[in-house]
Amino acid sequence: MVFLMAIAFTLALPWFRRGKLEKTLPRPLKKLASFNAFWYTHHLFIVVYILLIVHGYYLYLSKEWYKKTTWMYLAVPIALYACERLIRAFRSSIRTVKVVNAAVYPGNVLTLKMSRPKHFKYKSGQYMFVNCPKVSPFEWHPFSITSAPQDDYLSVHIKVNGDWTKAIKGVFSEVISKPVPVKDTSHGAHNPDYPKIMIDGPYGAPAQDYKKYEVVLLVGLGIGATPMISILLRTLSTICMPRKTLNSTKWRMDCKGSHKTKTKNSRRGELTSTG
């Protein structure tokens, strides 16, 4: 158990997990300096838990089963972990999406535009987990939702900065480089050659509370600006929408620098406009 935990701990260090030692390690060991090595060895905890239960069961000091309490301490975390996995599998199966467009932007950024499930509601600034079974059926990675809540589609921007992101960019680049049949060139048409994508979410993030403040300063660098894309799209979409003021009989609309005010005459029910 200690040996397995030592392996998981070592490969979880930043030098291995972020691939900093990839160039210095011998060729047979280069794969150890990757996120995949960290991710798979991290799940050795399942084997460790099993060995821990076996070790606790064969105690020589206690003969009664109810005094061998190791399984009691592990039951709750194992149950919570299993429930989380089952919920994710269930949600991803009922919230199916289809990739309708994919592109690679300068800066090695892959963008995916997907169909939006019927009951998928989210706020600007939130994120979701993305899985590509063609790359790995087990790995789920979080990405900020860059589309706005009023859009009828979902989009994410993925910066290539690791083995999984490099792999997903590769499988989509193969499809993008192929000529698209004429029947699939219509706007929003689904290309059947796109790899399957599964999603789980949305999940809350601090950026979603931007509406609670009168003044918001958005600061983002590189791919770190992705949470702000949805916020900006949402804000811009509401600029030209009528907003009801504290006075229930007064409406104000500000759009592209113009200023219009409509006031309802309470006695005659007429609308007058000034601008």
ZIHUUR-V428534 format. One record per residue. N is the residue number from 0. RES is the residue in one small letter. OMEGA is omega in degrees with one decimal (none if undefined). D_FIRST is the distance of its C-alpha to the first C-alpha in Angstrom with 2 decimals. Layout:
# ZIHUUR-V428534
<<N RES OMEGA D_FIRST> <N RES OMEGA D_FIRST>>
This chain:
# ZIHUUR-V428534
<<0 m 179.7 0.00> <1 v 179.9 3.79> <2 f 179.4 5.39> <3 l 178.2 5.24> <4 m 177.9 6.18> <5 a 177.6 8.55> <6 i -179.4 10.05> <7 a -179.5 10.77> <8 f -178.1 12.20> <9 t -178.4 14.25> <10 l 175.8 15.79> <11 a 178.3 16.61> <12 l -176.8 18.88> <13 p -178.3 22.57> <14 w 177.9 23.27> <15 f -173.3 21.08> <16 r -178.5 21.36> <17 r 174.8 25.14> <18 g -178.5 25.77> <19 k -179.0 27.25> <20 l -175.6 25.97> <21 e -177.2 27.09> <22 k -176.4 30.32> <23 t -178.9 28.99> <24 l 173.9 26.17> <25 p -174.8 27.26> <26 r 179.5 28.24> <27 p -176.2 25.35> <28 l -176.5 22.87> <29 k -178.4 25.02> <30 k 177.6 23.22> <31 l 179.2 20.11> <32 a -178.5 22.40> <33 s 179.0 23.00> <34 f -180.0 22.25> <35 n 178.4 21.27> <36 a 177.1 18.41> <37 f -173.7 17.21> <38 w -176.9 17.89> <39 y 178.9 16.19> <40 t 177.4 12.93> <41 h 179.2 13.01> <42 h 170.5 12.89> <43 l 178.4 9.43> <44 f 177.6 8.97> <45 i 177.6 10.65> <46 v 179.4 8.16> <47 v 179.1 5.47> <48 y 179.4 8.66> <49 i 178.8 9.64> <50 l 179.3 6.97> <51 l 177.6 7.68> <52 i 178.1 11.26> <53 v 179.1 11.32> <54 h 179.9 10.03> <55 g -178.2 12.69> <56 y -176.8 15.25> <57 y 174.9 15.50> <58 l 179.8 16.43> <59 y -175.8 19.31> <60 l -178.3 20.99> <61 s 179.2 21.82> <62 k -178.9 23.56> <63 e -175.5 24.70> <64 w -176.7 22.55> <65 y 175.3 23.67> <66 k 176.1 22.27> <67 k -165.6 18.71> <68 t -178.2 18.38> <69 t -177.8 14.74> <70 w 179.9 15.92> <71 m -179.0 18.82> <72 y -178.7 17.01> <73 l -174.6 15.12> <74 a -176.6 18.31> <75 v 179.4 20.23> <76 p 178.2 18.02> <77 i 179.2 17.19> <78 a 178.9 20.95> <79 l 179.3 21.99> <80 y -180.0 19.90> <81 a 178.3 21.29> <82 c 179.5 24.76> <83 e 179.0 24.69> <84 r -179.8 23.88> <85 l 178.7 26.57> <86 i 178.8 29.08> <87 r 179.0 28.62> <88 a -179.7 29.11> <89 f -178.2 32.16> <90 r -179.4 33.73> <91 s -180.0 33.39> <92 s -179.0 34.97> <93 i 178.2 37.99> <94 r -178.4 38.50> <95 t 179.0 39.16> <96 v 174.9 40.59> <97 k 178.1 42.47> <98 v -179.0 42.73> <99 v 178.9 46.45> <100 n 177.4 46.42> <101 a -179.1 44.24> <102 a 176.2 45.21> <103 v -177.8 43.90> <104 y 174.6 45.43> <105 p -175.0 45.97> <106 g 178.1 43.02> <107 n -179.6 40.67> <108 v 176.7 40.42> <109 l 176.6 40.10> <110 t 179.7 41.76> <111 l 175.9 41.39> <112 k -173.1 44.00> <113 m 172.5 43.05> <114 s -177.1 44.89> <115 r 177.0 44.30> <116 p -171.8 43.23> <117 k -175.0 45.87> <118 h 179.5 44.19> <119 f -179.8 42.07> <120 k -178.9 43.20> <121 y 177.3 41.93> <122 k 176.3 43.16> <123 s -178.4 43.68> <124 g 179.8 40.77> <125 q -178.9 38.07> <126 y 177.5 35.44> <127 m 177.7 33.79> <128 f -178.1 30.85> <129 v 178.0 31.84> <130 n 175.7 30.31> <131 c -176.8 31.82> <132 p 179.8 30.64> <133 k 177.2 32.30> <134 v 177.8 30.00> <135 s -179.4 26.78> <136 p -174.9 26.75> <137 f -172.9 23.60> <138 e 174.5 24.28> <139 w -177.7 26.42> <140 h -178.2 27.93> <141 p 176.5 30.20> <142 f 178.0 33.78> <143 s 176.4 36.79> <144 i -175.7 39.55> <145 t 174.1 42.58> <146 s -179.2 45.11> <147 a -178.5 47.15> <148 p -178.7 46.99> <149 q 179.5 50.52> <150 d 178.5 49.71> <151 d 178.7 49.41> <152 y 175.3 46.53> <153 l 178.0 43.12> <154 s 175.0 42.31> <155 v 175.6 39.47> <156 h -173.5 39.54> <157 i 176.4 36.54> <158 k 179.3 36.38> <159 v -176.0 34.90> <160 n -178.4 32.27> <161 g -176.1 29.19> <162 d -179.8 28.21> <163 w 179.3 28.39> <164 t 176.5 31.71> <165 k -179.2 33.02> <166 a -178.6 32.26> <167 i 174.8 33.92> <168 k -179.8 36.88> <169 g -177.6 37.19> <170 v 178.1 37.40> <171 f 178.1 39.94> <172 s 177.4 41.90> <173 e 179.9 42.51> <174 v -178.4 44.13> <175 i -177.4 46.05> <176 s 179.7 47.54> <177 k 175.6 48.92> <178 p -178.7 52.41> <179 v 176.9 52.43> <180 p -176.7 54.81> <181 v -177.0 57.91> <182 k -177.9 57.01> <183 d -176.6 53.80> <184 t 178.7 55.45> <185 s -176.4 56.61> <186 h 176.8 55.17> <187 g -179.5 51.92> <188 a -178.8 51.74> <189 h 175.9 48.34> <190 n -175.7 47.54> <191 p -179.6 45.84> <192 d 179.2 44.24> <193 y 177.0 42.03> <194 p 179.6 38.34> <195 k 178.1 37.11> <196 i 176.1 35.78> <197 m -177.9 34.01> <198 i 174.9 34.00> <199 d -178.2 32.48> <200 g 2.2 34.16> <201 p 177.7 35.99> <202 y -176.0 33.98> <203 g 177.9 35.65> <204 a -178.6 35.92> <205 p -176.4 38.00> <206 a -176.7 40.57> <207 q -178.7 41.74> <208 d -176.7 43.52> <209 y -178.6 46.08> <210 k -178.7 48.88> <211 k -174.6 48.63> <212 y 178.8 50.18> <213 e 179.6 53.71> <214 v -179.2 52.77> <215 v 176.6 49.65> <216 l -179.5 48.76> <217 l 179.8 46.54> <218 v -179.8 44.93> <219 g -179.5 42.84> <220 l 177.9 42.09> <221 g -178.9 41.49> <222 i 176.7 39.18> <223 g 178.9 38.60> <224 a -175.7 41.98> <225 t 178.3 40.81> <226 p -176.0 40.54> <227 m 179.9 44.12> <228 i 179.6 45.58> <229 s 179.2 45.40> <230 i 179.6 46.76> <231 l 178.8 49.68> <232 l 178.9 50.46> <233 r -179.4 50.48> <234 t -179.6 52.68> <235 l -179.1 55.11> <236 s -179.2 55.48> <237 t -178.6 56.58> <238 i -177.0 59.18> <239 c 178.7 61.78> <240 m 179.2 60.99> <241 p 179.7 63.33> <242 r -178.7 61.97> <243 k -179.1 63.49> <244 t -179.0 64.40> <245 l 176.4 64.73> <246 n -172.8 68.24> <247 s -178.9 67.82> <248 t -175.8 71.07> <249 k 178.9 70.17> <250 w -179.7 68.06> <251 r 179.0 67.19> <252 m 176.1 66.12> <253 d -177.4 65.17> <254 c 175.5 64.73> <255 k 174.6 65.07> <256 g 179.6 67.02> <257 s -178.9 69.49> <258 h -179.9 70.00> <259 k 178.1 71.42> <260 t 177.8 71.96> <261 k -178.9 73.11> <262 t -178.5 74.67> <263 k 175.7 75.76> <264 n -173.4 79.19> <265 s -176.9 78.70> <266 r -174.8 82.32> <267 r 178.6 83.00> <268 g -178.4 79.45> <269 e 177.1 80.06> <270 l 175.8 77.59> <271 t -175.9 78.69> <272 s 175.4 76.83> <273 t -179.3 77.06> <274 g none 75.48>>
